[in-house]
Amino acid sequence: MEELNFSVLGPLRGSRGSASLRLGSPQQQAMLAVLLLRPGGAAGAAELIDALWGEDPPSAATTTVRTYAWRCRKVLETNRANPEVLVSLGDGYQLLLKPGAVDAHQAEQLAAQAELAAAERPEEARELLARALRLWQGEPLAGIPGPFAEHQRARLGELRLRLLAERIELDLRLGHGARCVPELSMLTTDYPFQERPYALLMRALCQAGRQADALAVFRRARELLIDQLAVEPGPELSGLHRRILDGDLELVGAPAEPQAPGVPADRAAAPTGSAPARPALPRPAQLPSDVSDFTGRAAQVERVREALTRTGGCAPAVVAVAGMGGVGKTVLALHAAHRARPAFPDGQLYADLRGSGPDPLAPELLLATFLAALGAPPESIPDGVEARSALFRSMADGRRLLIVLDNARDSAQLRPLLPGTAGCAVLVTSRTRLVGLPSVLQLDLEVFTPAEATDLLAAVIGADRLAADRAQTLELVGACGFLPLAVRIVAARLAARPAWTVRGLAERLTDQRRRIDELRIGDLAVEAAFELGYRQLTTAQADAFRVISWVDGPDVGLAVAAAVLALDERATEDLLESLVDVAMLESPAPGRYRYHDLLRAFARRRSEAEAVDEAARTTERLLDVLLAGACAALQQAVPGDPTAGALGRATRPSGRAFANLPQARAWVAAESEGAIELAARLAGEALGATSASTSTTAADAAGSARLATAVDLLIALSAFSQDAHYGQLSLAARALADAAALTGNQGARGRAAFLCGTVALGATRLGEARTETRRAVAACRAAGDTVILRQALNDLGLIEHSQRHYQEAIACYDEAIALARELGDRSGELMTRVNAAMSRLRSGRAQEAADACEAALPELRELRDSPGTAYGLYVLGLALYDLGRYEEAALRYTECLTIATDTGIRAREAHARYRLADTLRAMGRPRQALREARTALEICQELGAERDQGLALVVIGRALAQLGDLAAARERLTRARELFERLALPNAEDVTVLLAELDEA
């Protein structure tokens, strides 16, 4: 069995046998690091959240931790011989690994063994420590974010230093001091304020016969400690100095090893990079000026100021502000820095690190500037970034400095620029979240709120001018995506053109294709800010950034993105997460990604400019992916329905499979809004191309085919229309119908008319529904589109039924039943038979209706058609109620309610509840009826189902009347009648009769 091993003494790595593991994003690795280094490999949910995010966890922290755990299991538990590696433990998790699977644990075990061997077997102890030290492969947990990782970096760094000192101590005991001199010289440079490396270096020099050099090391160490810390060397170092002066022969071990020829003794011994004596201290004041019209962001500014000026820590306060281009990071940072300025009397340093450009500023060059600003003579500034960084830390020590580093590329660029002591503070801005930075606050800056955007506009152009177009102000800043840079640009354009109005500029921004062009003035341009980030992308990142922009909707799911990019989900996730890291995408939830509106417009513009036909190819692939998913969901909603097989092209991929109806509904809920937006976009493009009359015949044919597929996509989703956004769906259906009417394709016209009719029927717009559905019936007959014709006839029957034209409804149903039998559509036949039973019930044939439902229900159950079974039970309950068999009716409604609740069919749940309530009222149980009806009303209001709200209000009114509360009953019935009258439903007449009965009572 191949075993798992992990390395944390460097970048986090994992392997199974000889194969490396892909451990996911830095944040996911941070969670794995906690479990690798916690005692017993276990941590609770609260511990994990605190370890990953500290005092500022995201709102979805618990869900994110679970997602990371799930992803880790996919990586770690692929070996069937040992399936359980990451197990749940309470509300947390535990890693089950063999002893020594983590290199940090191996290092600690080797150190313990060395401690036992040191007294009697120093050679063996020395080798054990050397083996432990070889396990370090760089900075521990390099690049891993979070407080836990930062603490472990410090702990494991201290462990390495201790083991190194112990190994050198053994080298000295064994008489090998001379060979340790170079290593110890570097140690004193890296740790200038730790005395033990100086002591070891002095002893090693004495063993090499270089007592004078040892004394020189002491002098330099003493000068540094007095100058920088105002303290004398401690007893160990001072005592060693006295012993050398006294000629203590015990300090000399084996004969001195020969010195390399040509190397002066003072250069071989002296630690490099020691800080010179400091002259008078200048007070730099490099902050650029604050903006005079800074607006909003009060809470964020205060958080930054408080974090910068907080006292009592043992390290410099580092605050990082991250966000997309144009979000106002620099403006906020400078405003907060000026507010914090009084807390830093020794000065402020500032630099633009040019991290978003092609030529980021080298830390070595900037350090020279900073050192000069702090008073270092030019001749004293050493070469090399390490030496300059060490000198910078020395010169910053003891001062209270504020250092603002704007536009950083990454943590590697920043680390040499950080001071080493607590009196200083550093404020960093970057487009990326700086993982691995030892920060006290990581602030992810979002776009303006509508109020902040409006306030900035008013501050620039004047409140009076804004008041003249108050209604269009939100439209204008909304077109800017509330991006501060964009809002400032439109404000500047209005200020420069007194004759322009807010309304006029808002209208100029309505064209999404030209919006980016409009958002520029002088050297300010949204496109330029985005272009800087785009140029930093790899080829794969840039391709994904462009392609995914053609996925419509508020966000895109991982599965859809993978299909569109033609990659597996793991590779897609890595790619999209990398775009999130550089602020070109956002991730509102695990596995979901979105663009800022202006970034999407920019991405589409780059796509049209750089990749011919990329938009068309992506849209084709996206249509196929969404239609495949919608058809798979439709099969769960209506098992055996042939509609799914009749939708789309014959080459359509099979798509994903859904295990059950709730899973299908979840997919539809996540993807339907984007599908509707895609259909609306294609309809708009088709209408625009027709009016322009510039497209080629081939382009016309391709556009017509995409249009027909978009109609089919929304037909598949219309089975879930009560879960969708009726307004958006209705507008998209209308646009598709208008576009299809111009194509000359009779089949597409019939299907588009059917779509409009079924959407209008769901919204209880019965006049519109009748017109469109009759048009669909005629067009589908002409085109021989039997599958959609059957559905259109069924819908027409529902419309006639709602108008109480029961015989006409039954005629439509009978033809639909015959077509269903012809198609072999057993599920559709059964559903229409139940519809026909409903019309027979309402025409006074309750027993026929009950018999029809009793006959259909066993077949529906056999098909495992949950929605159909629930509907059959509902109509059977209605028939039993009309027959006066209330107990049986209540049982059927309860069974219907159970199925609807279990499968998430909220509308049917509401129907069953208010019908059960009316039955309970008829059985003399009005209080229980009232509870059920009120619950039903809440569901109907949540779904926006006005007709059903009216029916629930009628039941509530009748129950209240039965309880003697006539005033409340009258109020509920009056509200119901108003709803029915607005919808032009005949139910209004029934309520009028009930109100008259109340008046007589």
LODRENVEX-116360 format. One record per residue (C-alpha): x, y, z; residue in one letter. Coordinates in steps of 0.1 Angstrom, whole numbers, padded with zeros to 4 digits, always signed. Each point is the difference from the previous one (the first is absolute). Example, Ala and Ser with C-alpha at 12.3 -4.5 7.8 and 13.67 -1.06 7.14 Angstrom:
// residues 2
+0123-0045+0078A+0014+0034-0007S
This chain:
// residues 1001
+0000+0000+0000M+0014+0034-0010E+0001+0023+0030E-0006+0037+0003L+0028+0024+0009N+0000+0038+0005F+0026+0027+0001S-0007+0032+0019V+0037+0011+0004L-0002+0021-0032G-0030+0003-0024P-0027-0025+0010L+0003-0032-0020R-0016-0034+0001G+0007-0033-0016S-0014-0035-0003R+0029-0022-0006G+0019+0016-0029S-0030+0020-0012A-0005+0036+0010S-0034+0012+0012L-0017+0032-0012R-0010+0016+0033L-0022+0028-0013G-0002+0037+0006S+0022+0017+0027P-0030+0003+0023Q-0008-0037-0003Q+0036-0008+0007Q-0002+0022+0031A-0027-0022+0014M+0020-0032-0008L+0030+0016+0017A-0020+0004+0032V-0009-0037+0000L+0035-0010-0008L+0015+0020+0029L-0026-0002+0027R+0005-0026+0027P-0017-0032-0010G-0007+0015-0035G-0034+0012+0012A-0018+0034+0002A-0035+0011+0006G-0019+0024-0023A+0005+0030+0022A+0037-0007+0002E+0003-0004-0037L-0019+0033-0007I+0022+0018+0025D+0032-0016-0015A-0010+0010-0035L-0015+0035+0005W+0007+0012+0035G-0023+0027+0013E-0016+0008-0034D-0015-0032-0015P-0023+0002-0030P-0037-0005+0005S+0001-0034-0017A+0031-0012+0019A-0016-0033+0013T-0013-0009-0035T+0034+0009-0015T+0018-0023+0025V-0023-0029-0009R+0007+0007-0037T+0037-0002+0006Y-0004-0032+0020A-0020-0015-0029W+0027+0010-0025R+0028-0014+0023C-0018-0033+0002R-0002-0002-0038K+0038+0005-0001V+0010-0022+0030L-0024-0029-0002E+0004-0014-0035T+0019-0030+0014N-0027-0027+0005R+0022-0020+0023A+0000+0028+0025N-0032+0020-0008P-0002+0020+0033E+0026+0027+0003V-0019+0031+0009L-0029-0009+0024V-0026+0021+0017S+0005+0005+0038L-0028+0019+0017G-0005+0031-0020D+0036-0001-0013G+0024-0025-0016Y+0030-0022+0007Q+0028-0012-0023L+0009-0037+0004L+0036-0003-0010L+0029-0024+0009K+0026+0013+0024P+0027+0021-0017G-0022+0008-0030A+0007+0037+0006V+0035+0013-0004D-0004+0024+0030A-0008-0029+0022H+0031-0019-0013Q+0022+0030+0008A-0014+0001+0036E+0006-0038+0004Q+0036+0003-0013L+0006+0029+0024A-0012-0021+0029A+0022-0028-0010Q+0030+0023-0003A-0007+0014+0035E+0002-0036+0014L+0033-0007-0019A+0017+0033+0006A+0017-0008+0033A+0017-0033-0010E-0002-0002-0038R+0006+0036-0013P+0008-0011-0036E-0033-0019-0002E-0019+0029+0015A+0017+0024-0024R-0011-0022-0030E-0036-0002+0013L-0002+0038+0002L+0015+0003-0035A-0027-0024-0013R-0027+0021+0017A+0013+0033-0015L+0001-0015-0035R-0037-0004+0002L-0005+0038-0003W-0005+0010-0037Q-0007+0037+0004G-0023+0021+0021E-0025-0024+0018P-0035+0001-0015L+0011+0026-0026A-0029+0018-0015G-0026-0015+0024I-0024+0027+0014P-0016+0003+0034G+0010+0006+0037P+0008-0037+0006F+0024-0002-0029A+0017+0032+0011E+0004-0013+0035H+0014-0033-0012Q+0025+0018-0023R+0014+0018+0030A+0000-0032+0021R+0017-0022-0026L+0025+0028-0008G+0009+0001+0037E+0003-0038+0001L+0024+0001-0030R+0021+0027+0017L+0002-0020+0032R+0009-0033-0018L+0027+0019-0020L+0015+0015+0032A+0000-0035+0016E+0017-0016-0030R+0026+0027+0000I+0005-0004+0037E+0007-0037-0007L+0024+0010-0028D+0019+0021+0025L+0001-0029+0025R+0015-0022-0027L+0026+0027-0009G-0014+0010-0034H-0005+0037+0009G+0019+0014-0029A-0023-0015-0026R-0030+0016+0017C+0013+0036-0003V-0016+0009-0034P-0033-0015+0012E+0000+0019+0033L+0010+0033-0018S-0032-0003-0021M-0020-0008+0032L+0011+0031+0017T-0010+0020-0031T-0034-0017-0001D-0007+0003+0037Y+0019+0032+0010P-0016+0003+0034F+0004-0036+0012Q+0031-0005+0022E+0005-0037-0003R+0012+0000-0036P+0026+0027+0009Y+0011-0022+0029A+0003-0031-0022L+0019+0020-0026L+0025+0013+0026M+0006-0036+0012R+0004-0012-0035A+0025+0027-0008L+0020-0008+0032C+0001-0037-0011Q+0014+0012-0033A+0027+0020+0019G-0016+0034-0009R-0005+0015+0035Q+0004+0035-0014A-0028-0005-0024D-0021-0014+0028A+0005+0031+0020L-0009+0021-0031A-0033-0019-0002V-0007+0009+0036F+0007+0037-0006R-0023+0002-0030R-0028-0019+0018A+0003+0023+0030R-0002+0031-0022E-0030-0013-0018L-0019-0009+0032L+0008+0033+0017I-0009+0021-0031D-0032-0018-0010Q-0013-0014+0033L+0018+0021+0026A+0011-0032+0019V+0034-0016+0009E+0008-0035-0012P-0014-0027+0024G+0021-0022+0024P+0008-0027-0025E+0015+0023-0025L+0017+0023+0025S+0014-0030+0019G+0014-0015-0032L+0016+0033-0008H+0018+0000+0034R+0012-0036-0005R+0015+0009-0033I+0018+0030+0015L+0012-0022+0028D+0014-0026-0025G-0022-0028+0011D+0015-0031-0018L-0032-0020+0004E-0015+0021-0028L+0026-0014-0024V-0009-0035-0012G+0017-0018-0030A+0028+0017-0019P-0012+0028-0022A-0010-0010-0035E+0019+0018-0027P-0016+0032-0012Q-0007+0005-0036A+0028+0018-0017P-0005+0037-0008G-0029+0005+0024V+0007+0025+0027P-0008-0011+0035A-0022+0030+0007D-0021-0007-0031R-0004-0037+0007A-0011+0006+0035A-0021+0031-0001A-0038-0004-0004P-0011+0019-0031T-0029+0025-0001G+0006+0015+0035S-0017+0033+0004A+0023+0030+0003P-0003+0025+0028A-0031+0020-0007R+0003+0038-0006P-0026+0026+0008A-0034-0014-0010L-0018+0017-0029P-0038+0000+0000R-0013-0010-0035P-0035+0012-0010A-0006-0018-0034Q-0038-0005+0001L-0017+0014-0031P-0028+0024+0008S-0034-0012+0011D-0030+0005-0023V-0022+0029+0009S-0033-0016-0010D+0006-0034+0017F-0035-0016+0004T-0014-0029+0020G+0020-0030+0012R-0001+0013+0035A+0000-0034+0017A+0028-0013-0022Q+0022+0031+0006V-0005-0004+0037E+0009-0037+0000R+0032+0008-0019V+0009+0029+0022R-0006-0020+0032E+0020-0029-0012A+0029+0022-0010L+0001+0018+0034T-0007-0029+0023R+0027-0004+0026T+0012-0029+0021G+0011-0024-0027G+0035-0016-0004C+0001+0006-0038A-0007+0028-0024P-0037+0005-0009A-0005-0010-0036V-0033+0009-0017V-0008-0012-0035A-0028+0015-0022V-0009-0022-0030A-0025+0005-0028G-0006+0002-0037M+0014+0028-0021G-0019+0032+0004G-0016-0009+0033V+0018+0029+0018G+0027-0019+0020K+0026+0028-0003T-0024+0028+0008V-0012-0018+0031L+0035-0009+0011A+0013+0036-0002L-0031+0013+0018H+0005-0025+0028A+0038+0007+0001A-0006+0037+0004H-0024-0007+0029R+0026-0023+0016A+0029+0023-0006R+0001+0016+0035P+0008-0034+0015A+0032-0002-0020F+0022+0031+0011P+0032-0014-0016D-0014+0003-0036G-0018-0017-0028Q+0015-0018-0030L-0020-0006-0033Y+0006-0018-0032A-0020-0012-0030D+0013-0036-0005L-0015-0001-0036R-0012-0036+0007G-0028+0001-0026S+0023+0011-0028G+0025-0019-0021P+0031+0014+0019D-0006-0003+0038P+0023+0020+0022L+0030-0021+0012A+0002+0000+0039P+0037+0005-0002E-0004+0034-0018L-0028+0012+0023L+0021-0010+0031L+0027+0023-0011A-0025+0029-0002T-0015-0008+0034F+0035-0003+0016L+0010+0034-0013A-0033+0015+0012A+0008-0014+0035L+0035+0016+0000G+0023-0027-0013A+0030+0015-0018P+0002-0012-0036P+0034-0016+0006E-0014-0021+0029S-0028-0016-0020I+0011-0036-0008P-0007-0019-0032D-0026-0028-0001G-0036-0001+0011V+0008-0021+0031E+0026+0024+0013A-0021+0030-0007R-0030-0016+0016S+0020-0007+0032A+0013+0035+0001L-0035+0014-0005F-0013-0021+0029R+0028+0013+0021S-0006+0036-0009M-0038-0003+0005A+0005-0016+0035D-0009+0023+0028G-0019+0024-0023R-0038+0004-0005R-0002+0000-0038L-0031-0005-0023L+0009-0017-0032I-0025+0001-0029V+0007-0024-0028L-0025+0005-0028D-0008-0024-0028N+0020-0030+0011A+0003-0031-0023R+0004-0027+0027D+0014-0009+0034S+0035-0007-0014A+0003+0036-0012Q-0010+0012+0035L+0019-0021+0024R+0034+0018-0003P-0018+0033+0006L-0015-0009+0034L+0015+0015+0031P+0008-0024+0029G-0014+0017+0031T-0033+0009+0014A+0003+0038+0000G-0005+0001-0038C-0031-0007-0021A-0004-0009-0037V-0030+0007-0022L-0001-0020-0032V-0023+0001-0030T-0002-0027-0027S-0024-0015-0025R+0006-0034+0014T-0005-0013+0036R+0035-0002+0013L+0002-0036+0014V+0029-0006+0024G+0003+0036+0011L+0001+0003+0038P-0029+0025+0001S-0022+0012+0028V-0028+0009-0024L-0007-0012-0035Q-0028+0023-0015L-0017-0011-0032D-0013+0033-0014L-0034-0002-0017E-0017+0024-0024V-0019+0030+0013F-0035-0003+0015T-0026+0019-0020P+0000+0027+0027A+0038+0004-0001E+0000+0002-0038A-0027+0026+0001T+0018+0020+0026D+0032+0001-0021L-0020+0012-0030L-0016+0027+0021A+0034+0011+0014A+0014+0005-0035V-0029+0015-0019I-0019+0016+0028G-0031-0012+0018A-0023+0025-0018D+0009-0013-0034R-0005-0035+0012L-0034+0008+0014A-0012+0010-0035A+0004-0036-0011D-0004-0019+0032R-0020-0028-0016A+0028-0008-0025Q+0029+0002+0025T-0003-0036+0011L-0003-0011-0036E+0033+0018-0008L+0020-0013+0029V-0015-0034-0006G+0012+0000-0036A+0035+0007+0016C-0004-0032+0020G+0006+0023+0031F+0037-0002-0009L+0016+0030+0017P+0023+0008-0030L-0030-0002-0024A-0021+0022+0022V+0028+0026+0003R+0004+0000-0038I-0037+0007-0007V+0001+0026+0028A+0030+0017-0017A-0017-0002-0034R-0031+0017+0014L+0021+0026+0018A+0019+0008-0033A-0033+0003-0019R-0024+0022+0018P-0027-0003-0027A-0001-0038+0004W-0026-0016+0022T+0001-0031+0022V-0028-0015-0021R+0019+0007-0033G+0032-0017+0012L-0020-0029+0015A-0015-0006-0035E+0034+0000-0016R+0010-0028+0024L-0030-0022-0008T+0018-0016-0030D+0022-0026+0016Q+0023-0003-0030R+0009+0037+0002R+0000+0003+0038R+0037-0006+0004I+0007+0028-0026D-0022+0024+0019E+0019-0006+0033L+0030+0021-0008R+0011+0036+0004I+0036+0013-0003G+0024-0025+0014D-0028-0018+0020L-0015-0030-0017A-0016-0032+0013V+0014-0019-0029E+0035+0010+0008A-0004-0012+0036A-0013-0034-0012F+0026-0003-0027E+0028+0001+0026L-0014-0031+0017G-0008-0017-0033Y+0036+0003-0012R+0013-0019+0031Q-0021-0031-0008L+0015-0031-0014T-0013-0012-0034T-0022-0026+0017A-0014+0026+0025Q-0006+0025-0028A-0019-0025-0021D-0022-0011+0029A-0006+0037+0010F-0013+0007-0035R-0019-0032-0006V-0019-0001+0034I-0012+0036-0006S-0024-0014-0026W-0018-0021+0027V-0030+0022+0008D-0015+0004+0034G+0010+0014+0034P+0026-0028+0004D+0013-0032-0015V+0002-0034+0015G+0031-0022-0001L-0016-0028-0020A-0013+0025-0027V+0034+0018-0001A+0019-0033-0004A-0023-0011-0029A+0004+0034-0018V+0038-0001+0005L+0002-0037-0010A+0020-0008+0031L-0006-0023+0030D-0015+0017+0031E+0033-0002+0020R+0020+0018-0027A-0028+0025-0004T-0002+0007+0037E+0037+0006+0002D-0002+0024-0030L-0030+0020+0013L+0014+0002+0035E+0032+0014-0014S-0021+0027-0017L-0017+0007+0033V+0035+0003+0016D+0009+0028-0025V-0034+0018+0005A-0012-0007-0036M-0029-0022+0013L-0019-0002+0033E-0012-0032+0017S-0032+0007+0019P-0003-0036+0012A+0021-0033-0004P-0003-0011-0036G-0016+0032-0012R+0017+0029-0019Y-0011+0034-0012R+0013+0031-0017Y-0004+0036+0009H-0023+0014-0027D+0026+0022-0015L+0027-0027+0001L-0024-0023-0019R-0005+0028-0026A+0038+0004-0002F+0005-0038-0004A-0025-0002-0028R+0017+0029-0018R+0034-0018+0003R-0017-0032-0013S-0014+0018-0031E+0033+0017-0006A+0024-0029+0005E-0019-0033-0009A-0021-0002-0032V-0032-0019+0006D+0008-0007+0037E-0033+0015+0010A-0020-0021-0024A+0019-0032+0008R-0004+0005+0037T-0037+0008-0003T-0006-0031-0021E+0017-0021+0027R-0018+0017+0028L-0034-0005-0016L+0007-0037-0004D+0012-0003+0036V-0029+0018+0015L-0026-0018-0022L+0015-0034+0009A-0003+0009+0037G-0035+0014-0003A-0012-0031-0019C+0015-0023+0027A-0018+0021+0026A-0032-0003-0020L+0002-0038+0000Q+0001+0002+0038Q-0030+0023+0001A-0021-0020-0025V+0014-0035-0003P-0005-0015-0034G-0010+0033-0017D+0012-0001-0036P+0004+0038+0000T+0036-0001+0010A+0009-0023-0029G-0017+0024-0024A+0019+0031+0011L+0032+0013-0016G+0023-0015-0026R+0005-0037-0004A+0037+0005+0008T-0008+0014+0034R+0022-0016+0027P-0017-0022+0026S+0008+0025+0028G+0002-0007+0036R-0023-0024+0018A-0020+0009+0031F-0006-0026+0027A-0034+0015+0011N-0024+0028-0005L+0014+0023+0028P+0035-0003-0016Q-0015+0010-0033A-0018+0029+0015R+0032+0012+0017A+0017+0000-0034W-0028+0019-0016V+0000+0025+0028A+0037+0006-0005A+0001+0002-0038E-0035+0012-0011S+0007+0037+0004E+0031-0002-0022G-0019-0021-0026A-0028+0025-0001I+0025+0029-0005E+0018-0020-0028L-0033-0005-0018A-0009+0037+0003A+0035+0009-0014R-0004-0023-0030L-0035+0014-0007A+0014+0035+0002G+0029-0009-0023E-0024-0016-0025A-0023+0030+0000L+0029+0024-0004G+0015-0020-0029A-0033-0001-0018T-0005+0037+0003S+0036+0007-0011A-0003-0025-0029S+0038-0004-0002T+0004-0036+0010S+0009-0027-0026T-0022-0030-0008T+0022-0023+0020A-0001+0024+0030A-0038+0002-0004D-0002-0038+0001A+0022-0003+0030A-0019+0028+0018G-0033-0017-0008S+0013-0033+0013A+0012+0016+0033R-0033+0017+0003L-0020-0032-0003A+0023-0017+0026T-0006+0029+0024A-0038-0005-0004V+0005-0037+0008D+0021+0008+0030L-0027+0022+0015L-0027-0026-0008I+0020-0026+0020A+0004+0025+0029L-0037+0010-0001S-0008-0032+0018A+0016+0017+0030F-0015+0034-0008S-0014+0004+0035Q+0036-0001+0012D+0012+0025-0025A-0002+0038-0003H-0033+0005-0018Y+0008+0035-0011G+0033-0009-0016Q-0014-0032-0016L-0030+0019-0014S+0021+0027-0016L+0025-0025-0015A-0029-0022-0014A-0016+0031-0016R+0034+0010-0016A+0005-0035-0013L-0035-0001-0015A+0006+0034-0017D+0034-0012-0014A-0014-0034-0011A-0028+0017-0019A+0026+0016-0022L+0018-0033-0008T-0027-0016-0021G+0005-0033+0020N-0035-0012+0007Q+0012-0025+0027G+0020+0026+0019A-0030+0024-0002R-0023-0026+0014G+0023-0009+0028R+0006+0036+0009A-0037+0007+0000A-0005-0031+0023F+0027+0014+0023L-0017+0034+0002C-0033-0017+0007G+0012-0023+0028T+0019+0028+0017V-0031+0022-0002A-0022-0028+0014L+0024-0005+0029G-0003+0038+0007A-0038-0002-0003T-0001+0023-0030R-0028-0020-0015L-0009+0022-0030G+0036+0001-0011E+0004-0037+0007A-0030-0009-0022R+0012+0021-0029T+0035-0014+0000E-0010-0036+0006T-0025+0000-0028R+0027+0014-0023R+0023-0028+0012A-0026-0026-0007V-0005+0012-0036A+0038+0004-0007A+0008-0034+0015C-0027-0017-0020R+0014+0016-0032A+0035-0010+0009A-0009-0036+0011G+0016+0007+0034D-0021-0026+0019T+0019+0001+0033V-0005+0037+0005I-0035-0001-0015L-0010-0025+0028R+0013+0024+0027Q-0016+0030-0016A-0034-0018-0001L+0004-0009+0037N+0008+0036+0008D-0030+0012-0020L-0022-0024+0020G+0014+0016+0032L-0009+0035-0012I-0035-0010-0010E-0004-0017+0034H+0011+0032+0018S-0028+0019-0019Q-0025-0028+0010R-0004-0011-0036H+0002-0036+0011Y-0013-0018-0031Q+0025+0019-0022E+0027-0009+0025A-0010-0037-0002I+0002+0001-0038A+0035+0014+0001C+0011-0026+0025Y-0015-0029-0019D+0020+0009-0031E+0031+0005+0021A-0006-0035+0015I-0003-0015-0035A+0033+0016-0011L+0017-0012+0032A-0010-0036-0008R+0013+0005-0035E+0033+0012+0013L+0003-0027+0027G+0000+0028+0026D-0015-0018+0029R+0009+0026+0025S-0015+0028-0021G-0031-0021-0006E-0005-0006+0037L+0004+0037+0009M-0025+0011-0026T-0024-0027+0012R+0002+0016+0035V-0006+0035-0016N-0031-0014-0017A-0011-0014+0033A+0002+0035+0015M-0022+0014-0028S-0025-0028+0005R+0000+0007+0037L-0007+0037-0005R-0028-0008-0025S-0018-0020+0027G+0013-0035-0006R+0019-0005+0032A-0003-0038+0000Q+0013-0003-0035E+0030+0022+0010A+0007-0021+0031A-0001-0032-0020D+0023+0015-0026A+0025+0010+0026C-0002-0034+0018E+0008-0016-0034A+0029+0023-0008A+0018+0000+0035L+0013-0036-0001P+0016+0006-0034E+0015+0034+0011L+0015-0018+0031R+0014-0027-0023E+0017+0027-0021L+0014+0015+0032R-0015+0033-0012D+0000+0020+0033S-0015+0032-0014P-0026-0020-0019G-0009-0021+0030T-0003+0031+0022A-0023+0016-0026Y-0022-0031-0003G-0004-0001+0037L-0009+0037+0001Y-0028-0004-0026V-0012-0032+0017L-0002+0020+0032G-0021+0027-0018L-0024-0027-0013A-0004-0017+0034L-0007+0034+0015Y-0027+0007-0025D-0015-0034+0008L-0001+0009+0037G+0026-0026+0009R+0021+0024+0021Y+0021-0025+0020E+0011-0017-0032E+0007+0034-0016A+0022+0011+0029A+0020-0032-0003L+0007+0005-0037R+0010+0037+0006Y+0023-0011+0028T+0016-0026-0023E+0004+0026-0027C+0015+0024+0025L+0026-0025+0011T+0011-0007-0036I+0001+0037-0009A+0020+0009+0031T+0025-0029-0005D+0007+0009-0036T+0000+0038+0004G-0031+0007-0021I-0009+0032+0019R-0030+0009-0022A-0017-0034+0005R+0008+0002+0037E-0020+0032+0002A-0029-0014-0020H-0002-0031+0023A+0002+0022+0031R-0029+0024-0008Y-0022-0029-0013R+0008-0020+0031L-0009+0031+0020A-0033+0004-0017D-0008-0037+0007T+0009+0004+0036L-0024+0030+0001R-0027-0021-0015A+0007-0027+0027M-0006+0026+0028G+0037+0007+0008R+0004+0037-0009P+0030+0008+0022R+0021-0028-0016Q-0013+0011-0034A+0012+0035+0007L+0036-0011+0008R+0003-0020-0032E-0016+0027-0022A+0023+0027+0014R+0031-0022-0007T-0013-0005-0035A-0005+0038-0005L+0037+0006+0011E+0012-0025-0026I-0022+0016-0027C+0013+0035+0008Q+0036-0013-0001E-0006-0015-0034L-0019+0030-0013G-0030-0022-0009A-0029+0025+0001E-0028-0023-0009R+0010-0024+0027D+0003+0028+0025Q-0036+0008-0008G-0011-0036+0006L+0019-0002+0033A-0016+0033+0011L-0035-0014-0007V+0007-0030+0022V+0013+0023+0028I-0030+0022-0003G-0024-0029+0002R+0018-0014+0030A+0000+0034+0018L-0038+0002-0007A-0005-0034+0015Q+0019+0012+0031L-0023+0031+0002G+0026+0026-0010D-0022+0015-0028L+0020+0032-0004A+0033-0018-0006A-0018-0025-0022A-0014+0028-0021R+0034+0017-0004E+0016-0032-0012R-0028-0008-0025L+0001+0036-0013T+0038-0003-0007R-0006-0033-0018A-0027+0015-0022R+0023+0029-0009E+0027-0025-0011L-0025-0020-0021F-0014+0031-0017E+0035+0012-0009R+0008-0034-0015L-0034+0000-0018A-0009-0033+0016L-0036-0012+0005P+0008-0009+0036N-0008+0037+0008A-0037-0008-0004E+0002-0028+0025D+0016+0023+0026V-0027+0026-0006T-0026-0027+0010V+0020-0008+0032L+0002+0037+0010L-0038+0003-0005A-0005-0030+0022E+0021+0017+0027L-0020+0032-0003D-0032-0020+0005E+0015-0017+0031A
